[in-house]
Every structure is written in structure tokens, then in C-alpha cells.
């Protein structure tokens, strides 16, 4: 895995760190490949019970596509007629977002700075966002004459509603951490100096929780957003049957009876 993305697993928590602070963690090809591989590895690893996605430095979480590389690739496409530049959505962005959204475990984003374009998309793909008070969000796409990618057309309307999503997409601008909190984009805003510790605290708490139940909750919420009440009730029945058969449910019930704190196994 390229050193533009760092990957570490400790006590059930996989930490994925974008590591191009000198470039504001912009996404060149090497970084996108490494991030895709890390996200897929963390999602598939049964020993990983939560994922923390964060970034090095204090200026940016991720400013999206590396435009310097992008310009070079566009010029090459014009010369060769290859048309390969925009395949990055299919080859990189889509697999990254699919891995994070569908991971059967909680995903936390620790947003330490600017999250723009695909960087915003990756933050939205997380289940919970801890945000530094100095951070900001920007859809950016229309500003460079592009449409939304990295799942933003799916995640953003679900977080802020379709009307506000259209406003943020048509008129890209910097959204402060506090405004992001009020819009529901940020779940928690903390002082910048405390961001990494707080994001890790949240992620580690989830990594020791009832993983099967968390996976079911993710699936239930996603399902319920675009299905009927009857279909959703049937899905709840299916998922509750699965969660009720987990070892963690038995542990939780016994701990409740014994007036003890449960120690979950994640299965």
C-alpha cells in the first residue's frame, strides 16, 4: 500500500489515514488506489469492528481530485483520444464509497480540515463525522464544471434533504464546521487540537460495541429511506432475527440481569 495512505489495525479498529498533507491530501492515482484497497480490506476483515477514516496535517481532510495530475491527464487524453481520465469514478471513487457505506461495521470520519469534492463525498460515506472546529466543507463539483461523484448525489440529500443538497451543489461554497453541524453534516464539532483523540475515542467505543447490531442498524436505516413502511417492517423483522441470534445479544441480556457492563465479542 502506498505511503500516501496509512493503514493500521489495533484492537478491532482499522485506522485509514490520508497522508499527503503537503498537497492537502489531494487524490492522485496512487492515493486513490491505496485508499480503495484500504477501505475494501477494512470492510472485509472480520477482525475489524470499526473503521476510522482521517487525514494527516491540520489544513485538509481531503480537497478531492489532484487537479495538477488531472490537467496532465486531460491533456494526454486530448492528444491520444484515449478518454481515460474520467474512468477514475468507476475505478476508484465508486469502490471506495461502496466499501465504506456497505461495510458491516461502523465507519467514523475524523475531519481535520477542508473536505471538498470527493473528500466531502468520502466524509459523507461515513456513518458518523467528528469535525474540527476549523474544518470546512465544499461540494466543489459545479465550480469546475463537473457533476457530483463519490456518492454525493446519494449521500448528501439523505443528510441535508434534496432542497439543501441542490443549493450546496449548484452554488458550491465553504460551509463552516458550525454550519455543517446545524445542517446535520457534522455529528460532533470539537477543537482542532482535540480532533484526532476525539475521533479515535468515538471509533474505539464503536469497535468494542455489538458489531452485528451496528451492521443491522446501518442496513435498516439505508433500506428504510427508499422503501415502504410494510417493506421496512419486514426488513426490521429479518434484521432483528439476525441480531437476536448473535452472541452479543446473549451477552447483553445476561449483563443486564447481572447489572454488569457487557463485554461484546463482535459476533
Buried (B, 14 or more C-beta within 10 A) or exposed (E): BBEBBBBEBEEBBBBBBBBBBEBBBBBBBBBBBBBBBBBBBBBEBEEBBBBBBBBBBBBBBBBBBBBEBBEEBEEEBEEEEEEEBBEBBEBBBBBBBBBBBBBBBBBBBBBBBBBBBBBBBBBBBBBBBBBBBBBBBBBBBBEEEBEBBBBBBBBBBBBBEEEBBEBBBEEBEEBBBEEBBEBEBBBBBBEBEEBBEBBBBBBBEBBBBBBBBBBBBBBBEBBBEEEEEEEBEEBBEBBBEBBEEBEBBEBBEEBEEEEEEBEBBBE
